[in-house]
Amino acid sequence: VMIGDKTYWGKGVLLETRSRLLNYAFDLGCKKVEASCDSINIPAIYNFVKQGWTKEGVCREHRIVDNHPVDLILFGMLDYEWNA
């Protein structure tokens, strides 16, 4: 989920959208949903943790941003964790 219009940032739109996507995926029978974000995206990391996602790993120096290597943080959510 990416929200490009900054007027929607910080208003809970991302958490609501992600909640709906997780509900839909798990209602379809998915057992796990995976997501990722750049390590420099502190608000995204905060939202993943706030929503109960588990940090599962790091792809070190996965991308170059402004001529600097940036890690990719991997998150996962299992169906029974979401439905708890």
N, C-alpha and C positions, 0 to 999 in steps of 0.2 A: 504494500500500500504506500503510495507516495502522494502527498498533497502539496502541489506546487504553489497554490495561491496562499501566500503568507497571511492573509486576513483570516484564514481558518486555523492557523497554528495556535496551539495553547488553549483550544476551546473544547477539547475532548472528542473532536471529530475522528481522529485516528483511532482512539480506543473503541469508540462505538462501531466504526467500520470494521475494525479487526474482530471485535466480538461477534458481529453478524456473520463475518466470513467463517470464523471458527464454529459457530453454531451450525451453519450450513454444511461445512465439511464433515463435522462429526455426525450430523443427522443423516448424511449420505452413507455413513459407515466407515469413514476414514478413521484410522487408529492413531495417526500422528500427522501434525502439520509442522513444517520447518520454515524458518525465516532467517534473515540475516540483515546486518547493517554495518556500515563503516565504524571503526572504533572512534573516529572523531565526531560522530553524531551522538553526542551526549544525551540530548532529549529523547532520541529513539531508544537508546539503551535503557534510560530511566523508564520509558513507557513499557518496554518489554518486561522489565523486572516488576513494575507495578501491576501488570496484568497477570503475573504468575508464570511467565515463560522460564524455562531452564536454559542457562548458558551451557551449550554442549561442546563448544570448541572455538578455536581461532585459526583462521588461515592467515598466517603471518605475511606481512608485506604483499597483500593480495592485489592492491591497486596503487596507482600513482595519482596523488591529488596535489596540485600545485607543486609539482616536481619533488614530492616527498612520498615515500612508501607509507601506506596505510593498511592496517590489519582489517580483516573482515571477521565480525563476531557472528557465530552461528547459534541460533536459538531453536528450541523444540518445545512443542506442547502435545502431550498425550491425551487421548480422549477422556480417560478417567480422571486426569488432573483437571481438565476443563470442567467436567461435570460434577466435580466434588463440591 
